[in-house]
Amino acid sequence: MPLADRHEDILRILELRERVSVAELTDRLGVSEVTVRKDLSLLEEHGHLVRTRGGARLAQDRARLEPIERRLEARPDAKDAIGRYAARLVREGETLFLDSGSTCLALARAVRRMDLRVVTNSLDVLNVLADSPSIVLHAIGGSFRRDARSYIGPLAVDAVRRFHFDRAFLGTSGLSLEGVFSAQNAIESDVKRAVIAQAARTIVLTDASKIGQAAFSIFARPEQVQMVVTNPVAGAQAERISELRSSAPFEILFIDTEEES
């Protein structure tokens, strides 16, 4: 069986079972335990699964994952406005962490001319800021996750722990009406949790479509975030967000998209 086909089979089994042992995979795939363990290690490096004692568990909801190219095309005006507003929260000379994702990328474009230290795990943020003479840029290494163009895994977590951030700007795949923040990938969540632990202030940038959603892996509880910056909405969604705004310990700022355009 070709390597790529075998990897797809492993992930399909995990999607159905959520957890699986090396022995089960060896039997179902007709390969050795050594081969299965190598496959699991490779898939873990790319953020698809998490190794467990004697097996693995799924690390992400593949059905809901979108490549970064598609996310960049979705609601660009709202994301650009959020990024420009978030830039107002930044002070010259600060150390920032900028997360991967399309909304944090909009913030990177908005701070290009500021005097800052920026730490990121995003290849896109690195490309945007690489030629900015006023920004001291630090890249977080690790395993490269192609669908998000970001670096994740134990090496990324270890690197994050070497910094202190005045402000960390994170993206989210979901913000529940109970104020819980979540991502589609468990290994990506590990990096986000490490960043929050090193940040004096954590700010989540998200377009309002993510509010009221619950993604695969929780990375923050309400008390771990100080602010959410999002775009205004109307109707039933606005009522739900208003309820969250009145009960959550973090501040929710609605940007004026016309003012920020």
Rosetta blueprint (number, residue, H / E / L):
1 M L
2 P L
3 L H
4 A H
5 D H
6 R H
7 H H
8 E H
9 D H
10 I H
11 L H
12 R H
13 I H
14 L H
15 E H
16 L H
17 R H
18 E L
19 R E
20 V E
21 S E
22 V H
23 A H
24 E H
25 L H
26 T H
27 D H
28 R H
29 L H
30 G L
31 V L
32 S L
33 E H
34 V H
35 T H
36 V H
37 R H
38 K H
39 D H
40 L H
41 S H
42 L H
43 L H
44 E H
45 E H
46 H L
47 G L
48 H L
49 L E
50 V E
51 R E
52 T E
53 R L
54 G L
55 G E
56 A E
57 R E
58 L E
59 A L
60 Q E
61 D L
62 R H
63 A H
64 R H
65 L L
66 E L
67 P L
68 I H
69 E H
70 R H
71 R H
72 L H
73 E H
74 A L
75 R L
76 P H
77 D H
78 A H
79 K H
80 D H
81 A H
82 I H
83 G H
84 R H
85 Y H
86 A H
87 A H
88 R L
89 L L
90 V L
91 R L
92 E L
93 G L
94 E L
95 T E
96 L E
97 F E
98 L E
99 D L
100 S L
101 G L
102 S H
103 T H
104 C H
105 L H
106 A H
107 L H
108 A H
109 R H
110 A H
111 V L
112 R L
113 R L
114 M L
115 D L
116 L E
117 R E
118 V E
119 V E
120 T E
121 N L
122 S E
123 L H
124 D H
125 V H
126 L H
127 N H
128 V H
129 L H
130 A L
131 D L
132 S L
133 P L
134 S L
135 I E
136 V E
137 L E
138 H E
139 A E
140 I L
141 G L
142 G L
143 S E
144 F E
145 R E
146 R L
147 D L
148 A L
149 R L
150 S E
151 Y E
152 I E
153 G L
154 P H
155 L H
156 A H
157 V H
158 D H
159 A H
160 V H
161 R L
162 R L
163 F L
164 H L
165 F E
166 D L
167 R E
168 A E
169 F E
170 L E
171 G L
172 T L
173 S L
174 G E
175 L E
176 S L
177 L L
178 E L
179 G L
180 V L
181 F E
182 S E
183 A E
184 Q L
185 N E
186 A H
187 I H
188 E H
189 S H
190 D H
191 V H
192 K H
193 R H
194 A H
195 V H
196 I H
197 A H
198 Q H
199 A E
200 A L
201 R L
202 T E
203 I E
204 V E
205 L E
206 T L
207 D L
208 A H
209 S H
210 K H
211 I E
212 G L
213 Q L
214 A L
215 A L
216 F L
217 S E
218 I E
219 F E
220 A E
221 R L
222 P H
223 E H
224 Q H
225 V L
226 Q L
227 M E
228 V E
229 V E
230 T E
231 N L
232 P L
233 V L
234 A L
235 G L
236 A H
237 Q H
238 A H
239 E H
240 R H
241 I H
242 S H
243 E H
244 L H
245 R H
246 S H
247 S H
248 A L
249 P L
250 F L
251 E E
252 I E
253 L E
254 F E
255 I L
256 D L
257 T H
258 E H
259 E H
260 E H
261 S L
